[in-house]
Structures are given as structure tokens and as C-alpha cells.
Amino acid sequence: MREENTVTDSEVEALVEKGQLKALSESLTRWANPEVADLILRMDKPHQVLVYRALPRRAGGGCVCLISSQRIRTIFLEAA
């Protein structure tokens, strides 16, 4: 079972804005996939892709399957 998530959305935002993607990746490994999916959907558009890219490969796939395919296309196409 995963540890309880103790990192807040604002802390995640700060890590993204500072470009500390390794620290972000390490902190998100303690989150359950549904929590990460919810976080991605709450983030500002430019940060959504960065948060996804910071995830370990297995976690990224687990999160994406919890978000509708239309939302995923919108997130990634708008980022391109």
C-alpha cells in the first residue's frame, strides 16, 4: 500500500515552476494513480504535460487510463 500523500498541489506547482522535475517525480511516486490523475486535471494547462512527463513510466500509464481519452488528446494537442 502506498504512503499517504502529504505533498500539496501548491508544492507540486512550485516544483514544476522551478523546473525541479526529479524532485517532483520522487514526490509523486508516493501518490496513488487516481490522485495523480486528479492532480493533472486540476493543474494549469502548461503544467499538465510536465507533471505527466515527470511520472515514472508505469505510473504515467496508470494515470492516463483514468482520464478520458478526449481529455488526454486535449491536454497533449494543446501542449504541442
FENWO-V655256 format. One record per run of one state. SS is the DSSP state (H for helix, E for strand, - for the rest). FROM is the first residue (numbers start at 1). TO is the last residue. If there is no record, write none. Layout:
ss = {SS SS}
from = {FROM FROM}
to = {TO TO}
This chain:
ss = {- H - H - H - H - H - H -}
from = {1 9 18 21 29 33 43 45 55 57 65 69 80}
to = {8 17 20 28 32 42 44 54 56 64 68 79 80}
